[in-house]
Amino acid sequence: MAEYLVIRLGQTVDQAVEWIVVDDNGTRRSQPGVGSLPEAAQAVGGRPVIALVPATAALTTTVDIPIRGGSRLRAALPYALEENLADDVDTLHFASGLRRDNGQLPVAVVARARMDEWTSWLDDAGITAIRMVPENYGLARLPGTMSVLIDGDCVMFNDGTDTEFVMQGVLPSDALVAAGMLSDHSDDDPDDADDADSSGHLLVYCDAADEDRLSHDWIALRHELHSVDINLLPDGALPKLAVTVASGAGVNLLQGQYGTRTDYRSQFRPWRNAAILLLGLMVVGLVSKTVDYYRLQQEEAALRAQFIEEYQQIRPGDTREVLDPLNAVRSIKQGLGAATGPQVFLPSLRQLGEALAQNSSARIETISYRAGIIDVRITSPDVATLDKIQKSVSASGQFEASIQSTDQVADEISSRLQIREVGS
């Protein structure tokens, strides 16, 4: 469970602000406070801060746009809404929220000048907000229910689905008419009475003074709607608005150029010494490798010079550059008549003898050796014994034995086994 300090900003920097501590479960954790922004900053106490901005300064609406999110969505929003805006879209800031179940995307539009004002107010007071939300998003949306919050001369309204706005200097019934939930009977047209939503449910939040002031409007609305439920706000509108936005409701205006920037310097600071040590080890390792490489190059050059000196003593007439010393040595051996083939015959016989010692029921008939390959004619009582001999020879890893042929002779198996050095 996380606690937040919710600060409700005023219309001007000199106007008093309100603040309250709430948690994300919708519970208030303190009494509302009123004062200046520096005084509100003293109540932060390490809590994340959510700033509520005046609803009259923001347009809240929804759009049906297929783009998922990110910079592409922010670039497309001005074109999707420009027909509904009186101001130049270049002077406006657009922010979007989470897409709703019906596919509509909630959008808040604010003048960039106001965003600059609000962020500078908070910066001057030493307050960093993680979210900045138009205050009318604090009026919770309840499916199948219209909601109204009266705060001074402002009427906040939502229809429980996608319509939410704020109006000044009007009656609650005027807001319902503007939303198309009531018919305007001012022209006394009897046909319009049929358009009224006689089955609507209206949930109202206001203080006791507004309840008395608007008593005639409540009576009129009760004649038009199925029910009107009035809930008094003894501590004002802020506690109601704060618990709703703290639970995640609303569009966060801190997006795009106003979004929270990651302070990589502060994140790196705890790891600075470890990073410096790691960099030092890498530099030392690189220097060591470079020194080793240089030393090996010098040793190679010295060995090559020594080899060429010895080679020219053996073949004084050969002045060609020796590119492959191994081939040069092999050529010298061949010229001297030395054997260059691998010594296979005796070691392979030793391995075959060990295999036969483990399988004494088999006997060798003939052995032949040619070009590094040994052919053995073996008589064994069965194929299984022959297979054991073949696997025993191959198990050494030096030689590879393969069965070339098998014949049934009386009660015995006559077979030919071929042995060669592995890789030959």
DRENMAR-609891 format. One line per 3 residues: their letters; for each residue x, y, z of C-alpha. Coordinates in Angstrom, 1 decimal, decimal comma. Layout:
% residues N
a) X Y Z ~ ...
% end
This chain:
% residues 424
mae) 0,0 0,0 0,0 ~ 1,5 3,3 -1,1 ~ 0,7 6,8 0,4
ylv) 0,6 9,9 -1,7 ~ 0,4 13,6 -1,0 ~ -2,2 15,1 -3,3
irl) -1,9 18,8 -3,8 ~ -4,7 20,8 -5,4 ~ -3,3 23,9 -7,2
gqt) -5,1 27,1 -7,5 ~ -5,7 29,4 -10,5 ~ -2,8 31,6 -9,7
vdq) 0,5 31,2 -7,8 ~ -0,7 33,5 -5,0 ~ -3,9 31,5 -4,4
ave) -3,8 29,1 -1,5 ~ -3,4 25,4 -2,3 ~ -4,9 22,4 -0,6
wiv) -3,3 19,1 0,2 ~ -4,1 15,8 1,8 ~ -2,4 12,4 2,4
vdd) -4,2 9,4 0,9 ~ -3,3 5,8 -0,1 ~ -3,9 3,8 -3,2
ngt) -6,7 1,9 -1,6 ~ -8,9 5,0 -1,5 ~ -8,4 5,8 2,2
rrs) -7,5 9,3 3,4 ~ -4,6 9,4 5,9 ~ -4,7 13,0 7,1
qpg) -6,9 16,0 7,4 ~ -6,9 18,4 4,5 ~ -4,4 21,2 4,8
vgs) -4,5 24,7 3,3 ~ -1,7 27,2 2,7 ~ 1,1 28,1 0,3
lpe) 3,0 25,7 -1,9 ~ 6,2 25,9 0,3 ~ 3,9 24,9 3,3
aaq) 2,6 22,0 1,2 ~ 6,2 21,0 0,5 ~ 6,8 20,5 4,2
avg) 4,0 17,9 4,3 ~ 5,6 15,8 1,5 ~ 7,7 13,7 4,0
grp) 9,2 11,5 1,2 ~ 5,8 10,6 -0,2 ~ 5,2 10,7 -4,0
via) 3,3 13,8 -5,0 ~ 0,2 14,0 -7,2 ~ -0,8 17,5 -8,4
lvp) -4,4 18,3 -9,2 ~ -4,7 21,2 -11,7 ~ -7,9 23,3 -12,3
ata) -10,4 21,4 -14,4 ~ -11,4 24,7 -16,1 ~ -7,9 24,9 -17,7
alt) -8,1 21,5 -19,3 ~ -10,3 19,8 -22,0 ~ -11,0 16,2 -21,1
ttv) -12,5 14,0 -23,9 ~ -12,1 10,7 -25,6 ~ -11,0 9,7 -29,1
dip) -11,1 6,4 -31,1 ~ -7,7 6,1 -32,6 ~ -5,9 2,8 -33,4
irg) -2,4 3,9 -32,5 ~ -1,3 2,2 -29,3 ~ 0,9 4,8 -27,6
gsr) 4,3 6,6 -27,4 ~ 5,5 9,4 -29,5 ~ 3,4 8,4 -32,6
lra) 0,2 8,7 -30,6 ~ 1,2 12,1 -29,2 ~ 1,9 13,2 -32,7
alp) -1,5 12,0 -34,0 ~ -3,7 13,4 -31,2 ~ -3,6 17,1 -32,4
yal) -4,9 16,0 -35,9 ~ -7,6 13,8 -34,3 ~ -8,9 16,7 -32,1
een) -8,1 19,9 -34,0 ~ -11,7 20,3 -35,3 ~ -12,9 20,5 -31,7
lad) -10,3 23,0 -30,5 ~ -10,4 26,8 -30,8 ~ -6,7 27,3 -30,1
dvd) -3,8 26,6 -32,4 ~ -2,7 23,0 -31,7 ~ 1,0 24,1 -31,7
tlh) 0,2 26,0 -28,4 ~ -1,4 23,0 -26,8 ~ -0,1 20,0 -24,8
fas) -1,8 16,6 -25,4 ~ -1,8 13,7 -23,0 ~ -3,5 10,3 -23,1
glr) -4,5 7,7 -20,5 ~ -5,2 4,0 -20,5 ~ -7,6 2,8 -23,3
rdn) -11,0 1,9 -21,9 ~ -12,9 -1,3 -22,4 ~ -15,0 0,1 -25,3
gql) -11,8 1,1 -27,2 ~ -12,0 4,8 -26,4 ~ -8,8 6,6 -25,4
pva) -9,2 9,3 -22,7 ~ -7,3 12,5 -23,7 ~ -6,6 15,7 -21,8
vva) -5,6 18,9 -23,6 ~ -4,0 21,9 -21,8 ~ -2,3 25,1 -23,0
rar) 1,5 24,7 -22,9 ~ 1,7 28,1 -21,1 ~ -0,4 26,7 -18,2
mde) 1,8 23,6 -18,1 ~ 4,9 25,8 -17,9 ~ 3,3 27,8 -15,0
wts) 2,3 24,7 -13,0 ~ 5,6 23,0 -13,4 ~ 7,5 26,2 -12,4
wld) 5,3 26,7 -9,3 ~ 6,2 23,2 -8,2 ~ 9,9 23,6 -9,0
dag) 10,1 26,9 -7,1 ~ 8,6 25,2 -4,0 ~ 11,0 22,2 -4,3
ita) 8,2 19,8 -5,2 ~ 8,6 17,0 -7,7 ~ 5,2 15,5 -8,9
irm) 5,0 12,0 -10,3 ~ 1,6 12,8 -11,8 ~ -0,3 15,9 -12,8
vpe) -4,0 15,3 -13,3 ~ -7,0 17,6 -14,2 ~ -9,1 17,6 -11,0
nyg) -12,4 16,6 -12,6 ~ -10,9 13,1 -13,1 ~ -11,2 12,8 -9,3
lar) -15,0 12,4 -9,9 ~ -15,2 8,6 -10,2 ~ -17,0 7,1 -13,2
lpg) -19,8 4,7 -12,1 ~ -21,3 2,6 -15,0 ~ -25,0 3,4 -15,4
tms) -24,8 6,4 -13,1 ~ -24,4 10,1 -13,8 ~ -22,1 11,9 -11,3
vli) -22,0 15,6 -10,4 ~ -19,6 17,4 -8,0 ~ -20,4 21,0 -7,0
dgd) -17,3 23,1 -6,1 ~ -18,1 26,8 -5,8 ~ -19,3 27,9 -9,2
cvm) -17,9 24,9 -10,9 ~ -20,0 21,8 -11,9 ~ -18,0 18,7 -12,7
fnd) -19,9 16,0 -14,6 ~ -19,5 12,5 -16,0 ~ -22,1 10,1 -17,4
gtd) -20,3 7,0 -16,2 ~ -18,9 6,1 -19,6 ~ -17,0 8,5 -21,8
tef) -18,4 12,0 -21,3 ~ -16,7 14,1 -18,6 ~ -16,4 17,9 -18,4
vmq) -16,6 20,9 -16,1 ~ -18,8 24,0 -16,5 ~ -18,8 27,3 -14,6
gvl) -21,7 29,4 -13,4 ~ -24,4 26,9 -14,3 ~ -26,9 24,7 -12,5
psd) -26,4 20,9 -12,3 ~ -29,5 20,5 -14,5 ~ -27,7 22,7 -17,2
alv) -24,8 20,3 -17,1 ~ -27,1 17,4 -17,7 ~ -28,8 19,2 -20,6
aag) -25,3 20,0 -22,1 ~ -24,5 16,3 -21,9 ~ -27,7 15,3 -23,6
mls) -29,1 13,6 -20,5 ~ -32,0 16,1 -20,1 ~ -34,2 18,0 -22,5
dhs) -34,1 21,8 -22,4 ~ -37,8 22,7 -21,7 ~ -37,1 26,5 -21,8
ddd) -39,0 26,7 -25,1 ~ -42,0 24,8 -23,5 ~ -42,1 22,4 -26,5
pdd) -44,0 19,4 -25,2 ~ -42,3 17,1 -27,7 ~ -39,0 17,6 -25,9
add) -40,3 16,2 -22,7 ~ -40,4 12,8 -24,3 ~ -36,6 12,9 -24,7
ads) -35,9 13,1 -21,0 ~ -34,1 10,2 -19,4 ~ -36,7 9,4 -16,8
sgh) -34,8 6,3 -15,8 ~ -31,5 8,1 -15,0 ~ -29,7 7,9 -11,7
llv) -27,8 11,0 -10,5 ~ -25,1 10,9 -7,8 ~ -24,3 14,4 -6,4
ycd) -21,4 15,6 -4,2 ~ -21,6 19,0 -2,6 ~ -21,4 20,8 0,7
aad) -24,3 21,7 2,9 ~ -24,4 25,3 1,6 ~ -24,6 24,2 -2,1
edr) -27,3 21,7 -1,1 ~ -29,5 24,5 0,2 ~ -28,6 26,9 -2,6
lsh) -29,6 24,5 -5,3 ~ -32,6 23,0 -3,5 ~ -35,0 24,1 -6,3
dwi) -32,8 22,4 -8,9 ~ -32,7 19,2 -6,9 ~ -36,5 19,2 -6,9
alr) -36,7 19,7 -10,6 ~ -34,1 16,9 -11,3 ~ -36,1 14,5 -9,1
hel) -39,1 15,1 -11,4 ~ -36,9 14,3 -14,4 ~ -34,8 11,4 -13,2
hsv) -35,4 8,1 -11,5 ~ -33,3 9,1 -8,5 ~ -31,1 11,9 -7,2
din) -28,7 10,9 -4,4 ~ -27,0 13,8 -2,6 ~ -23,8 13,2 -0,7
llp) -22,4 16,0 1,5 ~ -18,7 16,8 1,6 ~ -18,0 18,1 5,1
dga) -14,2 18,7 4,3 ~ -14,7 20,1 0,8 ~ -14,0 18,5 -2,6
lpk) -10,3 17,6 -2,2 ~ -10,7 14,4 -0,1 ~ -13,2 13,0 -2,7
lav) -11,0 14,0 -5,7 ~ -7,7 12,8 -4,0 ~ -8,7 9,2 -3,2
tva) -9,9 8,7 -6,8 ~ -6,7 9,9 -8,5 ~ -4,5 8,1 -6,0
sga) -6,1 4,8 -7,1 ~ -4,8 5,5 -10,6 ~ -7,7 7,3 -12,3
gvn) -7,3 10,1 -14,7 ~ -4,8 11,2 -17,4 ~ -1,3 12,1 -16,3
llq) -0,3 15,4 -18,0 ~ 3,4 14,7 -17,4 ~ 4,1 13,2 -20,8
gqy) 6,2 14,0 -23,7 ~ 8,4 17,1 -23,0 ~ 6,9 17,3 -19,5
gtr) 7,5 13,7 -18,7 ~ 9,7 12,6 -15,9 ~ 13,4 12,4 -17,0
tdy) 15,6 9,7 -15,5 ~ 18,5 11,1 -13,5 ~ 21,2 8,7 -14,7
rsq) 23,8 10,6 -12,8 ~ 22,3 9,9 -9,5 ~ 21,7 6,3 -10,4
frp) 25,3 5,9 -11,4 ~ 26,7 7,6 -8,3 ~ 26,5 4,5 -6,0
wrn) 28,3 2,4 -8,6 ~ 31,0 4,9 -9,5 ~ 33,8 3,4 -7,5
aai) 33,0 -0,1 -8,7 ~ 32,8 1,1 -12,3 ~ 36,2 2,9 -11,9
lll) 37,7 -0,3 -10,5 ~ 36,3 -2,4 -13,3 ~ 37,6 0,0 -15,9
glm) 41,0 -0,1 -14,3 ~ 41,0 -3,9 -14,4 ~ 40,0 -3,8 -18,0
vvg) 42,9 -1,4 -18,9 ~ 45,4 -3,5 -16,9 ~ 44,2 -6,7 -18,7
lvs) 44,4 -5,0 -22,1 ~ 48,0 -3,7 -21,4 ~ 49,0 -7,2 -20,2
ktv) 47,6 -8,8 -23,3 ~ 49,4 -6,3 -25,5 ~ 52,7 -6,9 -23,7
dyy) 52,3 -10,7 -24,1 ~ 51,5 -10,4 -27,8 ~ 54,6 -8,2 -28,3
rlq) 56,8 -10,7 -26,4 ~ 55,4 -13,7 -28,4 ~ 56,1 -11,8 -31,7
qee) 59,7 -11,2 -30,6 ~ 60,1 -14,9 -29,7 ~ 58,6 -16,0 -33,0
aal) 60,9 -13,7 -34,9 ~ 63,9 -15,1 -33,0 ~ 62,9 -18,7 -33,6
raq) 62,3 -18,1 -37,2 ~ 65,8 -16,5 -37,6 ~ 67,4 -19,5 -35,8
fie) 65,5 -21,9 -38,0 ~ 66,5 -20,2 -41,2 ~ 70,1 -20,1 -40,1
eyq) 70,1 -23,9 -39,4 ~ 68,1 -24,6 -42,6 ~ 70,7 -22,7 -44,8
qir) 73,5 -24,7 -43,2 ~ 71,7 -27,9 -44,3 ~ 70,7 -26,6 -47,7
pgd) 73,1 -23,7 -48,5 ~ 71,9 -23,5 -52,1 ~ 68,2 -22,9 -51,2
tre) 67,8 -19,1 -50,8 ~ 64,0 -19,1 -51,0 ~ 62,0 -17,7 -48,1
vld) 60,8 -20,4 -45,8 ~ 57,0 -19,8 -45,3 ~ 56,2 -23,2 -43,8
pln) 58,9 -24,6 -41,5 ~ 57,0 -27,8 -40,9 ~ 56,9 -28,7 -44,6
avr) 60,6 -27,7 -44,9 ~ 61,5 -30,2 -42,1 ~ 59,4 -32,9 -43,7
sik) 61,1 -32,4 -47,0 ~ 64,5 -32,7 -45,4 ~ 63,4 -36,0 -43,7
qgl) 62,2 -37,4 -47,0 ~ 65,4 -36,4 -48,6 ~ 67,4 -38,3 -45,9
gaa) 65,1 -41,4 -46,3 ~ 63,6 -41,1 -42,8 ~ 60,2 -42,6 -42,2
tgp) 57,5 -40,0 -42,0 ~ 54,4 -42,1 -41,7 ~ 52,8 -42,6 -38,3
qvf) 53,9 -45,5 -36,2 ~ 50,7 -47,6 -36,3 ~ 51,6 -51,3 -36,6
lps) 53,1 -52,2 -33,2 ~ 50,8 -50,0 -31,0 ~ 47,7 -51,3 -32,8
lrq) 48,9 -54,9 -32,3 ~ 49,3 -54,1 -28,6 ~ 45,7 -52,8 -28,5
lge) 44,4 -55,8 -30,4 ~ 46,2 -58,2 -28,0 ~ 44,6 -56,5 -25,0
ala) 41,2 -56,9 -26,6 ~ 41,7 -60,6 -27,4 ~ 42,9 -61,2 -23,8
qns) 39,5 -60,0 -22,6 ~ 37,8 -62,3 -25,2 ~ 39,9 -65,5 -25,1
sar) 37,3 -67,5 -27,1 ~ 38,3 -65,7 -30,3 ~ 41,5 -66,4 -32,3
iet) 43,4 -64,6 -35,0 ~ 43,8 -66,4 -38,3 ~ 45,8 -63,9 -40,4
isy) 47,1 -60,3 -40,0 ~ 48,2 -58,0 -42,8 ~ 49,5 -54,4 -42,8
rag) 49,4 -51,9 -45,6 ~ 49,5 -48,1 -45,9 ~ 48,8 -47,6 -42,2
iid) 45,8 -50,0 -42,2 ~ 45,8 -53,4 -40,4 ~ 43,5 -56,2 -41,7
vri) 42,8 -59,0 -39,2 ~ 41,0 -62,2 -39,9 ~ 39,3 -63,4 -36,6
tsp) 37,4 -66,5 -35,8 ~ 34,9 -66,1 -32,9 ~ 32,1 -68,2 -31,4
dva) 29,5 -65,5 -32,1 ~ 28,9 -62,0 -33,3 ~ 28,7 -60,6 -29,8
tld) 32,3 -61,6 -29,1 ~ 33,4 -59,9 -32,3 ~ 31,5 -56,8 -31,3
kiq) 33,3 -56,7 -28,0 ~ 36,7 -56,9 -29,6 ~ 35,8 -54,1 -32,0
ksv) 34,6 -51,8 -29,2 ~ 37,6 -52,6 -27,0 ~ 40,1 -51,6 -29,8
sas) 38,1 -48,4 -30,5 ~ 37,8 -47,5 -26,8 ~ 41,5 -46,5 -26,7
gqf) 40,7 -43,4 -28,6 ~ 43,9 -43,8 -30,7 ~ 42,6 -46,4 -33,1
eas) 39,3 -47,0 -34,8 ~ 38,2 -50,6 -35,5 ~ 35,5 -51,5 -38,0
iqs) 34,0 -54,9 -39,0 ~ 34,3 -55,3 -42,8 ~ 32,7 -58,7 -43,2
tdq) 31,3 -61,7 -41,3 ~ 30,7 -65,3 -42,5 ~ 29,2 -68,3 -40,8
vad) 31,6 -71,2 -40,9 ~ 30,3 -74,3 -39,2 ~ 29,5 -73,2 -35,6
eis) 31,8 -70,2 -35,7 ~ 31,9 -66,7 -37,1 ~ 34,7 -65,8 -39,5
srl) 35,1 -62,1 -39,9 ~ 37,5 -59,4 -41,2 ~ 38,4 -56,5 -38,8
qir) 40,1 -53,4 -40,1 ~ 42,1 -51,2 -37,7 ~ 43,4 -47,7 -38,5
evg) 44,6 -44,7 -36,6 ~ 41,8 -42,2 -35,7 ~ 41,6 -39,4 -38,2
s) 43,7 -41,1 -40,8
% end
